[in-house]
Amino acid sequence: MARLAAEAKGGYYPAHPDAVAMILDRLTPTDPCYIVDPCAGLGAALMQLAQGLSAIPYGVELSEDRAAALKSLLPEGNALAPADFLRSTVSAGSFSFVWLNPPYADAGDGLGRVESHFIEDTVPILTERGVLALCCPERVGHGMMKFFAQRFDDVSIWPFPEDCRPYNE
């Protein structure tokens, strides 16, 4: 039943603005800061983060409906939409910050979690000392701690504020 509900939403689970603000409070911007959101949706979280970090935003969105909204927010050329990030090519070391809020789902056919596939494709596009913020159900994040600990110097899990956790993010 949960999988059908996720498919009906198109895997779209936007982060609450208060949760994004909590993440912003924990970040120190770099100059210049290039931020990418591989699952940008309507672009609200990406824009909130970009403004808070004085960053240059880039977004990718698969849904045609959400892609139009994303394109209207971003400067010319900074939206790859509609497009599938997992089938796109991005140069290694291109971004100092990745905001990753992928669909929360099993990939099916024993292929693991969708979140894992996005993580595997986003880690290489980070600059040295880059930051990846993964928004996902807390149990999924805990299950990926070994992966993160092997690839990052500093790893933390920060639950969203209690009133901003509809999916236990």
Beta strands, then each sheet from edge to edge (+ up, - down):
strand 1: 34-37
strand 2: 56-60
strand 3: 79-80
strand 4: 95-100
strand 5: 126-134
sheet 1: 3+ 2+ 1+ 4+ 5+
end
